Structure formats: C-alpha cells, structure tokens
Amino acid sequence: LMARALATHLAAKSGRPTLVENRPGAAGAIGTQSVARAAPNGETILQGDIGALSIGLAAGRPGYAAGDFRPIARLAVDPVVLAARADGPYPDLATVLTRARADRGGVSYATPGILSHLHIAMERFARLAGVELNHIPFQGTAPGAVAVLAGQVELIAVPLATAADPATRLRPLAVASEARLPELPATPTFREAGVDVVLVGWRGLFAPAATPADVAAVLE
C-alpha cells in the first residue's frame, strides 16, 4: 500500500508512469536481490525494510550486500503489532499466553517470512515469555492476514499501518513499542503484559549502488 501511494506521488511529480512490481518471498530478499542487480539508471528502485536490509544481511543471507544499494529516503518507522481475528478466541495477550503455556506449540502465528523483523519480534516474545509458538511464514503480510481471517492461523505479526486499518478485521493485542501508540490507544505494549519486547521496523527507498549522483539527487 505504501509503495502504491508513493508511486502515485512520483508519477505526478515526474510526469511519467510509475509502476509497482511486487516480488514477495524470502522476507523481501527476492525483490531486494532483483534491485541490487538492476541497471543503475534511476528506473528501478527498491522499497526495502529492516528485514531484508539489516536482519537478513546479519544472518548471512546470500545474493546481495549492504554496499549494493544507495539510500534515497526513509519512508516510515513503525513498531510490530501482534493481532488476531477480531471475532476470534483471543481478546487479549493474556489469553494468548495462557493458551500457549497450556499447549506447547499449539498457538500459530503468521509473518511475511523467516527472518523478517516481524518474525524476529515474535521469536523474542516467545523466548522471553517462556512459550513455544508455531511460526507459519507467508509470502507477504496480506496472505497471512487472509489465513488468519479464515481461521487457518490464529495470530499474525503486522506493521502498525495494517493493525490500525479497521478494514483488515484484525484485533490488535499488543504493540512492540516503548509506550502506547496514538493510532492504537487501547492496545497495550508487550511490556505492560510483562514481556520486554520492543522492536521498531523501518522502510525506505534505495537505488542500485552505482546510480549516478545527479540521478540519485532527482530521486531524493
């Protein structure tokens, strides 16, 4: 959604069509790798995030390196939110913990992929809470949300924008931030539930590293 909103703005500013190409998979690594290999002419840029450009690199994910990209702009910073189906059996985080402690590995959660920052946040939550959860990775947040609404997966870790959108029909249970958020004032932090999880994701625009300075300046 953010990429499409940005594309509309870029098209209006440049007078040229701006296309959004979704390349999901491997927590963003597939799309990230494609931009690393793209021609450095300003025609192909990446909306990248902490998962593919920080966590994945630290874990030794092959196919690209930090030096393959030229930063253009930071787009958003938002904390991880744990959510459930609005009409489902989990009204709060305490219920999740009670069920998870009674049924080891019996509570499932969705993320957009292994080593995404959403996955890392949930693994930290499980470790600190002393529970074992069943991670179900999807190729993007949207397919995971569909699975949660269909009752195939019980929980999902999502960015703030997804959790705050009533159209998603998700119930936010906890936010991985220092304090409650203005967008979700009724949703407690993980810390309020006694689990010290604070993880804020970021998203930004990047061009291939060899993009000329004058081209990068136009994008900036």
VMD Tcl script that draws the C-alpha trace (Angstrom):
set ca {
  {0.00 0.00 0.00}
  {2.80 2.43 0.83}
  {4.57 1.71 -2.46}
  {1.40 2.34 -4.43}
  {0.74 5.64 -2.67}
  {4.32 6.67 -3.32}
  {4.09 5.63 -6.96}
  {1.12 7.95 -7.46}
  {3.13 10.84 -5.99}
  {6.22 10.06 -8.07}
  {4.18 9.86 -11.26}
  {2.59 13.24 -10.56}
  {5.96 14.85 -9.82}
  {7.83 13.31 -12.75}
  {5.09 13.27 -15.35}
  {5.97 9.65 -16.12}
  {4.18 6.40 -15.26}
  {5.49 4.71 -12.11}
  {4.82 1.01 -11.80}
  {4.85 -1.07 -8.62}
  {6.12 -4.61 -9.06}
  {5.53 -6.89 -6.08}
  {8.21 -9.55 -5.69}
  {7.35 -11.33 -2.45}
  {9.26 -14.19 -0.92}
  {12.11 -14.87 1.50}
  {11.06 -11.95 3.72}
  {11.78 -9.45 0.95}
  {15.11 -10.92 -0.16}
  {13.89 -11.84 -3.65}
  {12.79 -8.33 -4.55}
  {15.83 -6.82 -2.85}
  {18.20 -9.00 -4.86}
  {16.50 -8.02 -8.13}
  {17.13 -4.31 -7.47}
  {20.73 -4.98 -6.47}
  {21.22 -6.40 -9.97}
  {19.20 -3.73 -11.80}
  {20.72 -1.14 -14.12}
  {21.80 1.93 -12.06}
  {19.85 4.43 -14.14}
  {17.14 5.53 -11.69}
  {14.48 3.50 -13.48}
  {14.34 0.75 -10.85}
  {14.30 1.48 -7.13}
  {13.53 -0.58 -4.05}
  {11.16 -0.09 -1.16}
  {13.24 -2.03 1.32}
  {12.91 -2.73 5.01}
  {14.78 -3.79 8.12}
  {14.17 -7.47 7.42}
  {15.87 -7.69 4.04}
  {18.45 -4.95 4.51}
  {19.52 -5.48 8.11}
  {18.40 -8.74 9.68}
  {18.85 -10.79 6.52}
  {22.34 -9.41 5.97}
  {23.33 -10.08 9.59}
  {22.14 -13.66 9.16}
  {24.33 -14.12 6.09}
  {21.57 -14.24 3.50}
  {23.23 -14.58 0.08}
  {22.54 -12.68 -3.11}
  {23.32 -9.07 -2.17}
  {25.27 -6.90 0.28}
  {24.71 -3.58 2.02}
  {27.12 -1.96 -0.41}
  {24.89 -2.89 -3.35}
  {22.47 -0.07 -2.53}
  {22.39 3.71 -2.41}
  {19.94 5.09 0.19}
  {17.42 7.57 -1.20}
  {14.90 8.27 1.58}
  {13.40 6.91 4.77}
  {9.67 6.33 4.36}
  {8.35 5.03 7.64}
  {9.22 3.80 11.11}
  {6.65 1.65 12.85}
  {6.56 -0.93 15.63}
  {5.48 -4.54 15.36}
  {1.88 -5.30 16.36}
  {0.57 -8.73 17.34}
  {-3.02 -9.20 16.18}
  {-5.75 -11.82 15.97}
  {-9.03 -12.15 14.10}
  {-11.43 -9.58 15.51}
  {-14.13 -12.18 16.22}
  {-11.70 -14.90 17.26}
  {-10.92 -16.50 20.64}
  {-8.11 -14.14 21.64}
  {-9.40 -10.92 23.25}
  {-6.00 -10.02 24.74}
  {-2.38 -11.07 25.12}
  {-3.04 -12.75 28.48}
  {-5.31 -15.25 26.73}
  {-2.59 -15.98 24.18}
  {-0.07 -16.66 26.94}
  {-2.49 -18.88 28.89}
  {-3.22 -21.00 25.82}
  {0.44 -21.13 24.73}
  {1.58 -22.29 28.18}
  {-1.07 -24.99 28.25}
  {-0.43 -26.23 24.70}
  {3.23 -26.15 23.72}
  {3.47 -25.24 20.02}
  {-0.30 -25.22 19.72}
  {-0.70 -21.49 19.03}
  {0.20 -20.49 15.48}
  {1.19 -17.10 14.10}
  {1.80 -15.73 10.61}
  {4.55 -13.45 9.33}
  {5.69 -12.40 5.86}
  {8.68 -14.69 6.09}
  {11.51 -16.21 8.05}
  {13.96 -13.55 9.33}
  {11.54 -10.72 8.70}
  {11.60 -8.27 11.61}
  {8.07 -9.43 12.44}
  {9.36 -12.98 12.80}
  {12.27 -11.84 14.98}
  {9.91 -9.89 17.24}
  {7.68 -12.91 17.72}
  {10.59 -15.24 18.44}
  {11.84 -12.81 21.07}
  {8.34 -12.64 22.56}
  {8.13 -16.43 22.74}
  {11.57 -16.78 24.31}
  {11.00 -14.12 26.96}
  {7.52 -15.40 27.76}
  {8.78 -18.97 28.04}
  {6.41 -20.36 25.43}
  {6.72 -22.19 22.13}
  {4.70 -20.85 19.20}
  {4.14 -22.34 15.75}
  {5.52 -19.98 13.10}
  {3.75 -20.07 9.72}
  {5.66 -17.93 7.16}
  {3.81 -16.50 4.15}
  {4.90 -14.61 1.06}
  {3.78 -11.25 2.37}
  {1.52 -9.85 5.09}
  {-1.69 -9.96 3.04}
  {-1.74 -13.77 2.52}
  {-1.05 -14.24 6.22}
  {-3.94 -11.97 7.15}
  {-6.25 -13.91 4.83}
  {-5.22 -17.13 6.59}
  {-5.94 -15.60 10.00}
  {-9.38 -14.41 8.91}
  {-10.10 -17.87 7.52}
  {-9.19 -19.46 10.85}
  {-6.20 -21.33 9.40}
  {-3.71 -19.43 11.59}
  {-4.52 -17.92 14.98}
  {-2.29 -14.84 15.24}
  {-0.32 -12.55 12.97}
  {2.52 -10.08 13.44}
  {1.90 -6.98 11.32}
  {3.14 -3.41 10.83}
  {1.25 -0.62 12.55}
  {-0.47 0.54 9.35}
  {-2.07 -2.87 8.90}
  {-3.14 -3.20 12.53}
  {-4.68 0.28 12.61}
  {-6.78 -0.27 9.48}
  {-10.30 -1.45 10.51}
  {-10.81 -2.91 7.05}
  {-8.37 -5.71 7.92}
  {-10.81 -7.05 10.56}
  {-7.93 -7.75 12.93}
  {-7.86 -7.16 16.69}
  {-4.53 -5.68 17.88}
  {-3.39 -7.43 21.05}
  {-0.01 -5.81 21.83}
  {2.46 -3.35 20.34}
  {6.24 -3.72 20.47}
  {6.88 -0.09 21.40}
  {8.09 1.82 24.44}
  {4.64 3.30 25.05}
  {1.12 3.01 23.70}
  {0.57 4.45 20.26}
  {-1.81 7.29 19.35}
  {-3.13 5.17 16.48}
  {-3.96 2.30 18.86}
  {-4.52 3.92 22.26}
  {-6.45 0.95 23.66}
  {-3.76 -1.58 22.74}
  {-1.19 -2.26 25.49}
  {2.51 -2.68 24.94}
  {4.17 -6.06 25.38}
  {5.92 -4.56 28.40}
  {2.59 -3.90 30.06}
  {1.98 -7.64 29.83}
  {5.34 -8.31 31.45}
  {7.25 -9.28 28.30}
  {10.06 -6.89 27.33}
  {9.64 -6.79 23.55}
  {10.40 -3.52 21.76}
  {11.08 -3.75 18.03}
  {10.51 -0.96 15.55}
  {10.73 -1.64 11.84}
  {11.71 0.83 9.14}
  {11.13 1.12 5.42}
  {12.95 3.23 2.89}
  {13.81 3.78 -0.74}
  {17.05 2.51 -2.22}
  {18.67 2.58 -5.66}
  {21.44 0.38 -7.02}
  {24.80 1.49 -5.59}
  {26.23 2.68 -8.91}
  {23.36 5.11 -9.55}
  {24.96 8.44 -10.56}
  {24.79 11.27 -8.03}
  {22.70 13.51 -10.31}
  {20.13 10.75 -10.85}
  {20.00 10.00 -7.12}
  {19.52 13.71 -6.40}
  {16.39 13.76 -8.58}
  {15.00 10.73 -6.73}
  {15.79 12.30 -3.37}
}
mol new
graphics top color blue
foreach p $ca { graphics top sphere $p radius 0.5 }
foreach p [lrange $ca 0 end-1] q [lrange $ca 1 end] { graphics top cylinder $p $q radius 0.2 }
display resetview
